[in-house]
Amino acid sequence: MSLLRDEALSVAFDHAAARYDLLVSASPGYHGHLRRSARRLGLPDLGRGARVLDLGCGTGASTAALLSVAEPAEITGVDASAGMLERAAGKKWPPGVRFVEASADRLGEAGVDGPFDAVFAAYLFRNVPDPDFTLAAVRARMSPGGRIAVHEYALSGKPVHRALWTAVCRAVIMPLGRAGGDAGLYEHLWRSVLGFDTAPEFAARMRAAGFADVRVLPLPGWQTGITHTFVGRVAR
């Protein structure tokens, strides 16, 4: 099976939306890791007065993570899947949260122009057709001094972590996906991680896009060496 892209990927997420929260809640550490990555943005004054872009917000798990560390912030959640956004918008949120249906590489067409003081992107970049283009589009919408945190499956480059990812997918993730009628999406998940940048490669990609002070931070649990937080900023 080839990787899902663009409309095909959005359709797959639309189909999986009703079961998505249940599946991710079964993953040990899923929500805790999102909160940890959101904290790593290091927003001053609990995000008061900040405009934050939650890129690839899905059903709102990343939005909730942002609110846990920056409740006063103004958060714009963006996703290309109408089904996932419908689930997100149906939850209770404070007045400063809004959701916009848009592709990450066509933000301007949906009126998502910024400037944003911070960007949080969870499980997004391995799913976009051109990560360099999307990074450039994101940076262009950030304020000087703006902060970015990318929370992503990006393998360390060590064979043991590649093997562990495949073992977890074959034993747990893909069978759950098949049981819910979403086999294609969860096979895509497995393959997209294997085909994506290693953690050092994605960090280099961020630096090439013009982000400063880029750091790669590990996450605990079985995801160590598999999922990382990438933080950086826009120079003033």
C-alpha positions as CSV (number, residue, x, y, z in Angstrom):
1,M,0.0,0.0,0.0
2,S,1.3,3.5,-0.9
3,L,1.0,6.4,1.6
4,L,-2.2,8.3,1.8
5,R,-2.0,11.9,0.7
6,D,-4.1,15.1,0.4
7,E,-7.8,14.3,-0.1
8,A,-7.4,10.5,0.4
9,L,-5.8,11.1,3.8
10,S,-8.5,13.6,4.8
11,V,-11.2,11.1,3.8
12,A,-9.5,8.4,5.9
13,F,-9.4,10.6,8.9
14,D,-13.1,11.6,8.3
15,H,-14.0,7.9,8.4
16,A,-12.0,7.3,11.6
17,A,-13.1,10.4,13.4
18,A,-15.9,8.7,15.4
19,R,-13.5,6.2,17.0
20,Y,-10.3,8.3,17.1
21,D,-10.5,9.6,20.6
22,L,-11.2,6.1,21.9
23,L,-8.2,4.6,20.1
24,V,-5.7,7.2,21.1
25,S,-6.8,7.1,24.7
26,A,-5.7,3.5,24.8
27,S,-2.2,4.5,23.9
28,P,-0.1,4.8,27.2
29,G,1.1,8.4,27.6
30,Y,-0.6,9.8,24.5
31,H,-2.3,12.8,26.2
32,G,0.5,13.3,28.8
33,H,3.1,13.5,26.0
34,L,1.0,16.1,24.2
35,R,0.9,18.2,27.4
36,R,4.6,17.8,27.9
37,S,5.3,19.0,24.4
38,A,2.9,22.0,24.9
39,R,4.8,22.9,28.1
40,R,8.0,22.9,26.1
41,L,6.7,25.8,24.1
42,G,7.5,27.8,27.2
43,L,4.9,30.4,26.7
44,P,5.4,33.4,29.1
45,D,2.6,34.5,31.5
46,L,0.6,31.3,30.9
47,G,0.1,32.4,27.3
48,R,-1.9,35.5,28.3
49,G,-2.4,37.7,25.2
50,A,-0.7,35.2,22.9
51,R,-2.0,34.0,19.6
52,V,-1.4,30.3,19.1
53,L,-1.8,28.2,16.0
54,D,-2.7,24.5,16.7
55,L,-1.8,23.0,13.3
56,G,-3.3,19.6,12.6
57,C,-5.5,19.8,15.7
58,G,-7.6,16.7,14.8
59,T,-10.3,16.1,17.3
60,G,-8.8,18.6,19.7
61,A,-6.4,16.6,21.9
62,S,-3.6,19.0,21.0
63,T,-5.9,21.9,21.7
64,A,-6.7,20.6,25.2
65,A,-2.9,20.1,25.8
66,L,-2.3,23.7,24.9
67,L,-5.1,24.9,27.2
68,S,-3.6,22.9,30.0
69,V,-0.5,25.2,29.9
70,A,-1.9,28.4,28.3
71,E,-5.6,28.7,29.0
72,P,-5.7,32.5,28.5
73,A,-4.2,32.2,25.0
74,E,-6.2,32.7,21.8
75,I,-6.0,29.4,20.0
76,T,-6.8,28.7,16.3
77,G,-7.1,25.0,15.6
78,V,-6.6,24.0,12.0
79,D,-7.2,20.6,10.3
80,A,-7.9,19.4,6.8
81,S,-10.4,16.7,7.9
82,A,-13.9,17.9,8.3
83,G,-14.8,14.8,10.3
84,M,-12.1,15.4,12.8
85,L,-12.9,19.1,13.1
86,E,-16.6,18.3,13.7
87,R,-15.6,16.2,16.7
88,A,-13.3,18.9,18.0
89,A,-15.9,21.7,17.6
90,G,-18.5,19.6,19.4
91,K,-16.5,19.7,22.6
92,K,-16.7,22.5,25.2
93,W,-14.0,25.1,24.8
94,P,-13.4,28.6,26.3
95,P,-14.3,31.6,24.1
96,G,-10.7,32.1,22.9
97,V,-10.7,28.8,20.9
98,R,-11.8,28.5,17.3
99,F,-11.5,25.9,14.6
100,V,-10.8,26.3,10.9
101,E,-10.9,23.7,8.1
102,A,-7.8,24.1,6.1
103,S,-4.8,22.2,4.7
104,A,-1.5,23.0,6.4
105,D,0.0,24.0,3.1
106,R,-2.9,26.3,2.0
107,L,-3.5,28.3,5.2
108,G,-3.9,31.6,3.4
109,E,-6.8,30.4,1.4
110,A,-8.7,29.8,4.6
111,G,-7.8,33.2,6.1
112,V,-5.3,31.8,8.6
113,D,-2.7,34.5,8.3
114,G,-1.4,35.3,11.7
115,P,0.9,36.6,12.9
116,F,1.1,33.9,15.6
117,D,3.2,34.1,18.7
118,A,3.4,30.3,18.9
119,V,2.7,27.2,16.7
120,F,2.0,23.7,18.0
121,A,2.0,20.9,15.4
122,A,1.3,17.4,16.6
123,Y,1.6,14.4,14.3
124,L,1.4,16.6,11.2
125,F,4.6,17.0,9.3
126,R,5.0,13.4,8.1
127,N,1.5,13.7,6.6
128,V,2.2,16.8,4.4
129,P,3.3,16.4,0.8
130,D,6.2,18.9,1.2
131,P,7.4,19.5,4.8
132,D,9.8,22.2,3.7
133,F,7.0,24.2,2.0
134,T,4.8,23.8,5.1
135,L,7.6,24.9,7.5
136,A,8.2,28.0,5.4
137,A,4.5,28.8,5.3
138,V,4.3,28.4,9.1
139,R,7.3,30.5,9.7
140,A,5.9,33.3,7.5
141,R,2.9,33.5,9.8
142,M,4.9,33.8,13.0
143,S,5.8,36.9,14.9
144,P,9.5,37.8,15.5
145,G,10.5,35.8,18.6
146,G,7.6,33.3,18.0
147,R,8.0,29.8,19.4
148,I,7.3,26.5,17.7
149,A,6.9,23.0,19.1
150,V,6.5,20.0,16.7
151,H,5.3,16.8,18.4
152,E,6.0,14.0,15.9
153,Y,6.8,10.4,15.3
154,A,10.3,10.7,14.1
155,L,12.6,7.8,14.8
156,S,15.9,8.2,16.4
157,G,17.7,6.4,13.5
158,K,18.7,3.5,15.7
159,P,17.6,0.1,14.3
160,V,16.1,-0.9,17.7
161,H,13.5,1.9,17.6
162,R,12.6,1.2,14.0
163,A,12.0,-2.5,15.0
164,L,10.0,-1.5,18.1
165,W,7.7,0.8,16.1
166,T,7.0,-2.0,13.6
167,A,6.4,-4.5,16.4
168,V,3.9,-2.2,18.2
169,C,2.1,-1.4,14.9
170,R,1.7,-5.0,13.9
171,A,0.8,-6.3,17.4
172,V,-1.5,-3.4,18.6
173,I,-2.1,-0.4,16.3
174,M,-2.9,-2.1,13.0
175,P,-5.2,-4.8,14.5
176,L,-7.2,-2.1,16.3
177,G,-7.5,-0.1,13.1
178,R,-8.7,-3.2,11.2
179,A,-11.3,-3.9,13.9
180,G,-12.7,-0.3,13.6
181,G,-12.8,-0.5,9.8
182,D,-9.9,1.9,9.3
183,A,-7.1,-0.5,8.2
184,G,-5.8,1.8,5.5
185,L,-5.3,4.7,7.8
186,Y,-3.4,2.7,10.4
187,E,-1.2,1.0,7.8
188,H,-0.5,4.5,6.6
189,L,0.5,5.5,10.1
190,W,3.0,2.6,10.3
191,R,4.5,3.3,6.9
192,S,4.6,7.1,7.1
193,V,6.7,6.9,10.2
194,L,9.2,4.5,8.6
195,G,9.4,6.8,5.6
196,F,9.7,10.1,7.4
197,D,12.8,11.9,8.6
198,T,14.8,10.7,11.6
199,A,14.8,13.1,14.5
200,P,18.2,14.6,13.5
201,E,17.0,15.0,9.9
202,F,13.8,16.8,10.9
203,A,15.7,19.1,13.2
204,A,18.1,20.0,10.3
205,R,15.0,20.6,8.2
206,M,13.7,23.1,10.8
207,R,17.0,24.9,10.9
208,A,17.1,25.1,7.1
209,A,13.6,26.7,7.2
210,G,15.1,29.5,9.3
211,F,14.2,28.4,12.8
212,A,16.7,29.2,15.5
213,D,17.7,27.4,18.7
214,V,16.3,24.1,17.4
215,R,16.4,21.3,20.0
216,V,15.2,17.7,19.9
217,L,13.7,16.6,23.2
218,P,12.8,12.9,24.0
219,L,9.6,11.6,25.4
220,P,9.3,8.9,28.1
221,G,7.8,5.5,28.0
222,W,7.8,3.0,25.0
223,Q,7.8,6.1,22.7
224,T,11.4,7.0,23.7
225,G,13.4,7.1,20.5
226,I,10.1,7.0,18.4
227,T,8.3,10.3,19.3
228,H,10.1,13.6,19.9
229,T,9.4,17.2,20.6
230,F,11.2,19.6,18.3
231,V,11.3,23.2,19.6
232,G,12.6,26.3,18.0
233,R,11.9,30.0,17.6
234,V,11.9,32.8,15.0
235,A,14.7,35.2,15.5
236,R,13.8,38.7,16.5
